[in-house]
Protein backbone atom coordinates (compact mmCIF):
# COMPACT_ATOMS: atom_id res chain seq x y z
CA UNK A 1 0.00 0.00 0.00
CA UNK A 2 2.85 2.35 0.82
CA UNK A 3 4.45 1.57 -2.57
CA UNK A 4 1.16 2.41 -4.29
CA UNK A 5 1.07 5.76 -2.56
CA UNK A 6 4.58 6.65 -3.64
CA UNK A 7 3.75 5.62 -7.21
CA UNK A 8 0.74 7.95 -7.20
CA UNK A 9 2.69 10.79 -5.67
CA UNK A 10 5.50 10.44 -8.17
CA UNK A 11 3.05 10.23 -11.08
CA UNK A 12 1.09 13.28 -9.88
CA UNK A 13 4.34 15.22 -9.64
CA UNK A 14 5.17 14.05 -13.18
CA UNK A 15 1.72 15.03 -14.54
CA UNK A 16 1.76 18.41 -12.78
CA UNK A 17 5.31 19.09 -13.98
CA UNK A 18 6.69 19.65 -10.47
CA UNK A 19 9.17 16.76 -10.48
CA UNK A 20 12.90 17.29 -10.93
CA UNK A 21 14.71 16.45 -14.17
CA UNK A 22 16.19 13.25 -12.69
CA UNK A 23 12.83 12.18 -11.30
CA UNK A 24 11.16 12.98 -14.62
CA UNK A 25 13.56 10.77 -16.59
CA UNK A 26 13.21 8.02 -13.94
CA UNK A 27 9.38 8.09 -14.23
CA UNK A 28 9.56 8.07 -18.07
CA UNK A 29 11.81 5.01 -17.94
CA UNK A 30 9.38 3.27 -15.52
CA UNK A 31 6.40 4.15 -17.76
CA UNK A 32 8.08 2.48 -20.73
CA UNK A 33 9.03 -0.73 -18.93
CA UNK A 34 6.43 -1.29 -16.17
CA UNK A 35 2.78 -2.11 -16.96
CA UNK A 36 1.56 -1.20 -13.45
CA UNK A 37 3.09 2.27 -13.75
CA UNK A 38 1.66 2.71 -17.24
CA UNK A 39 -1.87 1.71 -16.16
CA UNK A 40 -1.75 3.99 -13.13
CA UNK A 41 -0.39 6.84 -15.28
CA UNK A 42 -3.28 6.58 -17.76
CA UNK A 43 -5.78 6.44 -14.89
CA UNK A 44 -4.35 9.55 -13.23
CA UNK A 45 -4.04 11.33 -16.57
CA UNK A 46 -7.77 10.80 -17.20
CA UNK A 47 -8.59 12.21 -13.77
CA UNK A 48 -6.33 15.19 -14.44
CA UNK A 49 -8.00 15.87 -17.79
CA UNK A 50 -11.48 15.62 -16.25
CA UNK A 51 -10.52 18.11 -13.57
CA UNK A 52 -9.06 20.49 -16.17
CA UNK A 53 -12.14 20.20 -18.43
CA UNK A 54 -14.81 20.78 -15.82
CA UNK A 55 -15.48 24.05 -14.09
CA UNK A 56 -15.85 23.92 -10.34
CA UNK A 57 -18.96 25.48 -8.92
CA UNK A 58 -18.42 28.37 -6.58
CA UNK A 59 -20.72 28.98 -3.66
CA UNK A 60 -22.84 32.09 -3.72
CA UNK A 61 -21.39 35.23 -2.21
CA UNK A 62 -23.92 35.04 0.61
CA UNK A 63 -23.21 31.37 1.36
CA UNK A 64 -21.80 31.87 4.86
CA UNK A 65 -24.51 34.43 5.67
CA UNK A 66 -27.22 31.99 4.51
CA UNK A 67 -25.77 29.20 6.64
CA UNK A 68 -25.63 31.46 9.70
CA UNK A 69 -29.24 32.56 9.08
CA UNK A 70 -30.37 28.90 9.00
CA UNK A 71 -28.52 28.18 12.24
CA UNK A 72 -30.12 31.22 13.88
CA UNK A 73 -33.58 29.82 13.09
CA UNK A 74 -32.88 26.65 15.09
CA UNK A 75 -33.91 26.48 18.71
CA UNK A 76 -30.80 26.25 20.82
CA UNK A 77 -31.08 24.39 24.12
CA UNK A 78 -31.35 26.77 27.08
CA UNK A 79 -28.78 26.94 29.81
CA UNK A 80 -29.11 24.43 32.63
CA UNK A 81 -30.36 27.02 35.08
CA UNK A 82 -33.55 27.48 33.08
CA UNK A 83 -34.72 23.87 32.98
CA UNK A 84 -33.61 22.52 36.36
CA UNK A 85 -36.23 23.27 38.97
CA UNK A 86 -34.51 24.88 41.94
CA UNK A 87 -37.35 23.91 44.27
CA UNK A 88 -36.64 20.22 43.69
CA UNK A 89 -32.94 20.69 44.39
CA UNK A 90 -33.70 22.63 47.57
CA UNK A 91 -36.18 19.94 48.62
CA UNK A 92 -33.55 17.23 48.21
CA UNK A 93 -31.07 19.33 50.18
CA UNK A 94 -33.58 19.91 52.99
CA UNK A 95 -34.36 16.17 53.07
CA UNK A 96 -30.70 15.28 53.60
CA UNK A 97 -30.22 18.05 56.18
CA UNK A 98 -33.25 16.78 58.11
CA UNK A 99 -31.90 13.25 57.91
CA UNK A 100 -28.57 14.31 59.37
CA UNK A 101 -30.41 16.32 62.02
CA UNK A 102 -32.43 13.19 62.83
CA UNK A 103 -29.22 11.23 63.35
CA UNK A 104 -27.93 13.94 65.65
CA UNK A 105 -31.17 14.02 67.64
CA UNK A 106 -31.05 10.25 67.98
CA UNK A 107 -27.43 10.42 69.09
CA UNK A 108 -28.10 13.10 71.66
CA UNK A 109 -31.13 11.14 72.80
CA UNK A 110 -28.80 8.33 73.84
CA UNK A 111 -26.93 10.63 76.23
CA UNK A 112 -27.85 10.50 79.91
CA UNK A 113 -28.46 14.19 80.59
CA UNK A 114 -29.07 13.87 84.30
CA UNK A 115 -25.79 14.85 85.88
CA UNK A 116 -24.87 13.56 89.28
CA UNK A 117 -22.43 15.60 91.25
CA UNK A 118 -19.17 16.27 89.42
CA UNK A 119 -20.15 14.66 86.12
CA UNK A 120 -19.76 17.18 83.33
CA UNK A 121 -21.32 17.26 79.88
CA UNK A 122 -18.17 15.87 78.20
CA UNK A 123 -17.98 12.99 80.66
CA UNK A 124 -21.61 12.13 79.87
CA UNK A 125 -20.88 12.15 76.16
CA UNK A 126 -17.85 9.91 76.72
CA UNK A 127 -20.13 7.40 78.44
CA UNK A 128 -22.34 7.09 75.35
CA UNK A 129 -21.74 3.93 73.36
CA UNK A 130 -21.57 5.26 69.80
CA UNK A 131 -20.93 1.78 68.45
CA UNK A 132 -24.63 1.07 68.94
CA UNK A 133 -25.69 3.24 66.05
CA UNK A 134 -22.53 3.99 64.04
CA UNK A 135 -21.25 0.42 63.64
CA UNK A 136 -23.76 -0.46 60.92
CA UNK A 137 -22.21 -0.42 57.42
CA UNK A 138 -25.31 1.10 55.84
CA UNK A 139 -25.40 3.94 58.35
CA UNK A 140 -21.72 4.69 57.70
CA UNK A 141 -22.25 4.62 53.93
CA UNK A 142 -25.25 6.90 54.28
CA UNK A 143 -23.30 9.35 56.43
CA UNK A 144 -20.42 9.43 53.94
CA UNK A 145 -22.87 10.13 51.10
CA UNK A 146 -24.43 12.93 53.13
CA UNK A 147 -21.05 14.48 53.85
CA UNK A 148 -20.08 14.36 50.17
CA UNK A 149 -23.42 15.86 49.12
CA UNK A 150 -23.02 18.53 51.77
CA UNK A 151 -19.60 19.40 50.41
CA UNK A 152 -21.04 19.64 46.89
CA UNK A 153 -23.76 21.94 48.20
CA UNK A 154 -21.18 24.11 49.98
CA UNK A 155 -19.02 24.25 46.85
CA UNK A 156 -22.01 25.26 44.73
CA UNK A 157 -22.97 27.95 47.22
CA UNK A 158 -19.44 29.35 47.40
CA UNK A 159 -18.97 29.31 43.60
CA UNK A 160 -22.26 31.20 43.17
CA UNK A 161 -21.09 33.75 45.74
CA UNK A 162 -17.79 34.10 43.84
CA UNK A 163 -19.64 34.62 40.53
CA UNK A 164 -21.89 37.25 42.11
CA UNK A 165 -18.85 39.01 43.56
CA UNK A 166 -17.12 39.08 40.16
CA UNK A 167 -20.25 40.49 38.50
CA UNK A 168 -20.35 43.33 41.03
CA UNK A 169 -16.67 44.19 40.59
N, C-alpha and C positions, 0 to 999 in steps of 0.2 A: 504494500500500500504506500509506503514511504517512497519507493522507487517511482510509482505512478505519479505521485505528487511532484517529484522533481522533474519528471518528463514533461508534465503539463506546465510547470513553471518555466522550464527552459524553452518549450515551444511557444508559450505566450510571449516571452521576451523576444524570441525570434520573429514572431508575427508582428509584434508592436514595433520592432526595430530598435529595441533598447539593449540588445545583447552586444557584447564586445566582438571585435573582429575574429579573435580566436574561437570564441564560443559560437559565433555564426558559422564559421567553417566546420567546426566540430558537429553542429546540428545538421548542416547540409550533408556531411559525410554519413551521419546516422540515418538521415532520411533516404538516402540512396540505398543503403545496405540492410536496413532493419524494417521489416513489415509492420511491427507494432508501432514504431515511431511514425511511419508513413500513414497508417490508419488514424492514429491519434492526431496527426498534423492536419489531415483532411477534415476530420471532425471539428477541430478547433477553428480551422479556417472558415468552415461553413458558419459556425457561431459568430465569428468575427464579422463576416459579411452581412449576416442578418442584423447584427447590432448596428453596423454602419448604414444599412439601407433603411432601417425603420427610424422614425422620429419618436423620441420619448415624450410622453405627455407631461406637461407641467401643471402643477396644481394652480388653482385660481389665486389671484393676488390676495383674496380675503380668506384663504383656506384656514389659517390659524385662528382668525377672528371667528369664522363659522364654527370651528371646533369648540372654541371657548364659549360661544353662545349656546351650543348644544349642552355642554357640561353645566352651564349656569342654570339651565332649565331643570336639571335633575334635582331631586330632593336629597340633600346631604343629611346624613344621620346627625341628630343633635348631640351636644356634649352630654356626658354622663350625668351631670348635675340635673339636667332637665327631665330625664326619664327614670331616675331612681327616687323613689318616694322617701323623703327624709323622715317621715313619721314612722315608717316601718323600721328603719335603721335605729331610730331613737327607742322604739319599743323593744327591739332586741337588746339594745344596750341596757335599758332599764330592767329587763328580765334578768340579765346576768348580774347586774348590780344587786338586785333583790335576792338572787340566789346566794351570792357571796355574803350578803347581810344576814340571810337565814343561817348560813353556816356559822357566822360569828355569834349570832344570838344563841344558837344551839351550844356552841362552845362555852360561851359565858354562862349559859344555863347549867352547865355541869360543875361550875365553881361553887364551893360552899362559901356563901357570902357572910355567914354569921361568924364574926371574929370573936375569939375567946382570948381575953387577956392581951398578950404581947404579939399575937399573930397579926402580921401585916398583910396587905393586899397581895404583894409579890409572893409571900410564903403560901398564901391560899392558892395562887395560880400554879405554883410549883407542885402543889399537892394533886392537881388535876391530872388524871391519866389521859393524855392526848392520844395514846395508842388506841383507845376505844373507838374513836371516830376518824382518825387519820391514817389507820393502818390498812384500810381497804384500798385495793388497787384502783378501783373505779373512782373513788373519791379523789385520790391523788391525781389521776388523769384529768378529771373534771376541773380540779383546782388549777392544774397547769394550763389547761385550755383557757380558763377564765383569766389567768394572769397574762397569757399571750394576747388574748382579745383586748384586755384592758390596756396593754402597752400599745396595741394598734390604735385604739381609741385615743389614747394620749398623744401619739404621734400625729394622728389626723388633726386633732385639736390644735397642737402646736404648729403644724405646718400651715393650717388655715390662719392662725394668728400672725405667722411670719408673712404670708401673702398679703394680709390686710395691712400690715405695717409697711410693706414695700409699696403698696398702692398709695398710701398716705404720704410717703416720702417723696 
